Amino acid sequence: MRVFGIDPGSVRTGFACVESDGSHHRLIACGAIAPGTRAAFPDRLLIIHEALAEHIAASHPDCIVVESLFHAVNARSALQLGHARGVALLAAVEAGVPIVEYTPAEVKRAVVGYGRAEKGQVQRMVQLLLGLERQPSPHDVADAMAIAICHLHRGAGPAATRQREAARERSPRSWRQYRPGASR
């Protein structure tokens, strides 16, 4: 399976394509899109969108995984990050492949084993899991790799998707349907 991970940002957007046979992961492509802070914000969004669309098309992924928005230092940064996520999601939708989102804590738990891991720990684990000679840099690229690896570790194949859907159908839809001790 080939997964394309995106760590969106308005200043720098990281991307990585990771392929896995189920036991070994291999890095296909990675990089950071940095449109420059001097460009007008709408122009930066256009640059991010066009570059992501180009890299996605070149990678031929089976799935695209995007880090979900969690919080920002201030309202302006949150809005700008939201816009960057929007153009990343647009590029993903245009590619016509399934899209999945994970929170930063979910990514860190899946890759490092601890939801509050530091950037350096994530970089080191990505390096080990992909067999890289050195730690990936900048951290946006390492985060994009980690996002892709997270999806692979969480059961990304069609069989795993069917299992999740079946479990969801068996589980109660509301608290009114819950019955303690009922088999699921």
C-alpha positions as a Markdown table, in Angstrom:
| # | Residue | x | y | z |
|---|---|---|---|---|
| 1 | Met | 0.0 | 0.0 | 0.0 |
| 2 | Arg | 1.2 | 3.5 | -0.8 |
| 3 | Val | 0.2 | 6.3 | 1.5 |
| 4 | Phe | 0.7 | 10.1 | 0.9 |
| 5 | Gly | 1.0 | 12.0 | 4.2 |
| 6 | Ile | 0.5 | 15.8 | 4.4 |
| 7 | Asp | 1.5 | 18.1 | 7.3 |
| 8 | Pro | -0.3 | 21.3 | 6.3 |
| 9 | Gly | 1.1 | 24.7 | 7.1 |
| 10 | Ser | 0.8 | 28.2 | 5.6 |
| 11 | Val | 4.6 | 28.9 | 5.9 |
| 12 | Arg | 5.8 | 25.3 | 5.2 |
| 13 | Thr | 3.8 | 22.2 | 4.2 |
| 14 | Gly | 5.5 | 18.9 | 4.6 |
| 15 | Phe | 4.6 | 15.9 | 2.4 |
| 16 | Ala | 5.8 | 12.3 | 2.2 |
| 17 | Cys | 4.9 | 9.2 | 0.3 |
| 18 | Val | 5.5 | 5.9 | 2.1 |
| 19 | Glu | 5.0 | 2.4 | 0.7 |
| 20 | Ser | 4.6 | -0.7 | 2.8 |
| 21 | Asp | 4.3 | -4.4 | 2.1 |
| 22 | Gly | 2.8 | -4.9 | 5.6 |
| 23 | Ser | 6.1 | -5.4 | 7.4 |
| 24 | His | 8.6 | -3.1 | 5.8 |
| 25 | His | 8.1 | 0.6 | 5.0 |
| 26 | Arg | 9.9 | 2.4 | 2.2 |
| 27 | Leu | 10.1 | 6.1 | 1.6 |
| 28 | Ile | 9.1 | 7.0 | -2.0 |
| 29 | Ala | 9.2 | 10.8 | -1.9 |
| 30 | Cys | 9.2 | 13.6 | 0.5 |
| 31 | Gly | 9.8 | 17.3 | 0.8 |
| 32 | Ala | 8.5 | 20.7 | 2.1 |
| 33 | Ile | 6.6 | 23.3 | 0.1 |
| 34 | Ala | 7.7 | 26.7 | 1.4 |
| 35 | Pro | 6.1 | 29.4 | -0.8 |
| 36 | Gly | 7.9 | 32.3 | 1.1 |
| 37 | Thr | 6.4 | 34.7 | 3.5 |
| 38 | Arg | 6.8 | 37.7 | 1.2 |
| 39 | Ala | 4.1 | 36.3 | -1.2 |
| 40 | Ala | 0.6 | 37.4 | -0.6 |
| 41 | Phe | -1.4 | 34.8 | 1.5 |
| 42 | Pro | -3.7 | 33.8 | -1.4 |
| 43 | Asp | -0.7 | 33.3 | -3.6 |
| 44 | Arg | 1.0 | 31.1 | -1.0 |
| 45 | Leu | -2.2 | 28.9 | -0.8 |
| 46 | Leu | -2.1 | 28.6 | -4.6 |
| 47 | Ile | 1.5 | 27.5 | -4.6 |
| 48 | Ile | 0.8 | 24.9 | -1.9 |
| 49 | His | -2.2 | 23.5 | -3.8 |
| 50 | Glu | -0.4 | 23.3 | -7.1 |
| 51 | Ala | 2.7 | 21.7 | -5.6 |
| 52 | Leu | 0.7 | 19.1 | -3.6 |
| 53 | Ala | -1.4 | 18.2 | -6.6 |
| 54 | Glu | 1.8 | 17.7 | -8.7 |
| 55 | His | 3.5 | 15.5 | -6.0 |
| 56 | Ile | 0.3 | 13.5 | -5.4 |
| 57 | Ala | -0.1 | 12.8 | -9.1 |
| 58 | Ala | 3.6 | 11.7 | -9.4 |
| 59 | Ser | 3.3 | 9.4 | -6.3 |
| 60 | His | 0.1 | 7.5 | -7.3 |
| 61 | Pro | -1.0 | 6.9 | -3.7 |
| 62 | Asp | -3.7 | 4.5 | -2.6 |
| 63 | Cys | -4.6 | 6.9 | 0.2 |
| 64 | Ile | -3.9 | 10.4 | 1.4 |
| 65 | Val | -3.6 | 11.2 | 5.1 |
| 66 | Val | -3.8 | 14.7 | 6.5 |
| 67 | Glu | -3.0 | 15.9 | 10.0 |
| 68 | Ser | -6.1 | 17.4 | 11.5 |
| 69 | Leu | -6.3 | 20.8 | 13.1 |
| 70 | Phe | -5.9 | 20.8 | 16.8 |
| 71 | His | -5.0 | 24.3 | 18.1 |
| 72 | Ala | -2.9 | 27.3 | 17.4 |
| 73 | Val | -1.2 | 30.0 | 19.3 |
| 74 | Asn | -3.7 | 32.7 | 18.2 |
| 75 | Ala | -6.8 | 33.0 | 16.1 |
| 76 | Arg | -4.9 | 34.4 | 13.0 |
| 77 | Ser | -2.5 | 31.4 | 13.0 |
| 78 | Ala | -5.5 | 29.0 | 13.4 |
| 79 | Leu | -7.3 | 30.6 | 10.5 |
| 80 | Gln | -4.2 | 30.5 | 8.3 |
| 81 | Leu | -3.5 | 26.8 | 9.2 |
| 82 | Gly | -7.2 | 26.1 | 8.4 |
| 83 | His | -6.8 | 27.6 | 5.0 |
| 84 | Ala | -3.7 | 25.6 | 4.3 |
| 85 | Arg | -5.5 | 22.4 | 5.4 |
| 86 | Gly | -8.3 | 23.4 | 3.0 |
| 87 | Val | -6.1 | 23.6 | 0.0 |
| 88 | Ala | -4.3 | 20.3 | 1.0 |
| 89 | Leu | -7.7 | 18.6 | 1.3 |
| 90 | Leu | -8.7 | 20.1 | -2.1 |
| 91 | Ala | -5.6 | 18.6 | -3.7 |
| 92 | Ala | -6.4 | 15.3 | -2.1 |
| 93 | Val | -10.0 | 15.3 | -3.2 |
| 94 | Glu | -9.0 | 16.2 | -6.8 |
| 95 | Ala | -6.7 | 13.1 | -6.8 |
| 96 | Gly | -9.7 | 10.9 | -6.3 |
| 97 | Val | -8.3 | 8.6 | -3.6 |
| 98 | Pro | -9.6 | 8.0 | -0.1 |
| 99 | Ile | -8.7 | 10.7 | 2.5 |
| 100 | Val | -8.1 | 10.0 | 6.2 |
| 101 | Glu | -7.3 | 12.5 | 9.0 |
| 102 | Tyr | -5.4 | 11.9 | 12.3 |
| 103 | Thr | -4.8 | 14.2 | 15.2 |
| 104 | Pro | -1.1 | 14.9 | 16.2 |
| 105 | Ala | -1.6 | 12.9 | 19.4 |
| 106 | Glu | -2.9 | 9.9 | 17.4 |
| 107 | Val | 0.1 | 10.1 | 15.0 |
| 108 | Lys | 2.6 | 10.3 | 17.9 |
| 109 | Arg | 1.0 | 7.4 | 19.7 |
| 110 | Ala | 1.1 | 5.2 | 16.5 |
| 111 | Val | 4.7 | 6.1 | 15.7 |
| 112 | Val | 6.4 | 6.7 | 19.0 |
| 113 | Gly | 4.0 | 5.0 | 21.4 |
| 114 | Tyr | 3.4 | 8.2 | 23.4 |
| 115 | Gly | 0.9 | 10.9 | 22.4 |
| 116 | Arg | 2.9 | 13.7 | 23.8 |
| 117 | Ala | 6.2 | 12.8 | 22.2 |
| 118 | Glu | 8.5 | 15.6 | 21.2 |
| 119 | Lys | 9.5 | 16.5 | 17.7 |
| 120 | Gly | 13.0 | 15.0 | 18.1 |
| 121 | Gln | 11.5 | 11.7 | 19.2 |
| 122 | Val | 9.2 | 11.6 | 16.2 |
| 123 | Gln | 12.1 | 12.4 | 13.9 |
| 124 | Arg | 14.2 | 9.6 | 15.4 |
| 125 | Met | 11.4 | 7.0 | 15.2 |
| 126 | Val | 10.7 | 7.9 | 11.6 |
| 127 | Gln | 14.4 | 7.5 | 10.8 |
| 128 | Leu | 14.4 | 4.0 | 12.4 |
| 129 | Leu | 11.1 | 2.9 | 10.8 |
| 130 | Leu | 12.1 | 4.0 | 7.3 |
| 131 | Gly | 15.8 | 3.0 | 7.6 |
| 132 | Leu | 17.0 | 6.5 | 6.8 |
| 133 | Glu | 20.7 | 7.4 | 7.2 |
| 134 | Arg | 19.8 | 10.6 | 9.1 |
| 135 | Gln | 16.8 | 12.2 | 10.8 |
| 136 | Pro | 14.4 | 13.8 | 8.4 |
| 137 | Ser | 14.4 | 17.6 | 8.4 |
| 138 | Pro | 12.7 | 20.0 | 8.6 |
| 139 | His | 10.2 | 18.7 | 11.2 |
| 140 | Asp | 7.3 | 19.3 | 8.7 |
| 141 | Val | 8.7 | 16.6 | 6.5 |
| 142 | Ala | 9.3 | 14.2 | 9.4 |
| 143 | Asp | 5.7 | 14.9 | 10.6 |
| 144 | Ala | 4.4 | 14.1 | 7.1 |
| 145 | Met | 6.3 | 10.8 | 7.1 |
| 146 | Ala | 4.9 | 10.1 | 10.6 |
| 147 | Ile | 1.4 | 10.7 | 9.4 |
| 148 | Ala | 1.8 | 8.2 | 6.6 |
| 149 | Ile | 3.3 | 5.7 | 8.9 |
| 150 | Cys | 0.5 | 6.2 | 11.4 |
| 151 | His | -2.0 | 5.2 | 8.8 |
| 152 | Leu | 0.0 | 2.1 | 7.9 |
| 153 | His | 0.3 | 1.1 | 11.6 |
| 154 | Arg | -3.4 | 1.6 | 12.3 |
| 155 | Gly | -4.5 | -1.1 | 9.8 |
| 156 | Ala | -4.7 | 0.7 | 6.5 |
| 157 | Gly | -5.6 | -2.2 | 4.1 |
| 158 | Pro | -9.0 | -3.1 | 2.7 |
| 159 | Ala | -9.5 | -6.0 | 5.2 |
| 160 | Ala | -8.8 | -3.7 | 8.1 |
| 161 | Thr | -11.3 | -1.1 | 6.7 |
| 162 | Arg | -14.0 | -3.8 | 6.4 |
| 163 | Gln | -13.3 | -5.0 | 10.0 |
| 164 | Arg | -13.7 | -1.4 | 11.3 |
| 165 | Glu | -16.9 | -0.9 | 9.4 |
| 166 | Ala | -18.3 | -4.2 | 10.7 |
| 167 | Ala | -17.4 | -3.3 | 14.3 |
| 168 | Arg | -19.0 | 0.1 | 13.9 |
| 169 | Glu | -22.2 | -1.5 | 12.7 |
| 170 | Arg | -22.3 | -3.9 | 15.7 |
| 171 | Ser | -21.6 | -1.1 | 18.3 |
| 172 | Pro | -24.5 | 0.9 | 19.8 |
| 173 | Arg | -25.3 | 4.1 | 17.9 |
| 174 | Ser | -26.4 | 5.9 | 21.1 |
| 175 | Trp | -26.5 | 5.4 | 24.9 |
| 176 | Arg | -30.1 | 4.2 | 24.6 |
| 177 | Gln | -28.9 | 1.1 | 22.6 |
| 178 | Tyr | -26.1 | 0.2 | 25.1 |
| 179 | Arg | -26.7 | -3.0 | 27.0 |
| 180 | Pro | -24.0 | -3.9 | 29.6 |
| 181 | Gly | -22.5 | -7.4 | 29.0 |
| 182 | Ala | -24.2 | -7.7 | 25.6 |
| 183 | Ser | -22.0 | -9.5 | 23.1 |
| 184 | Arg | -20.9 | -7.4 | 20.1 |
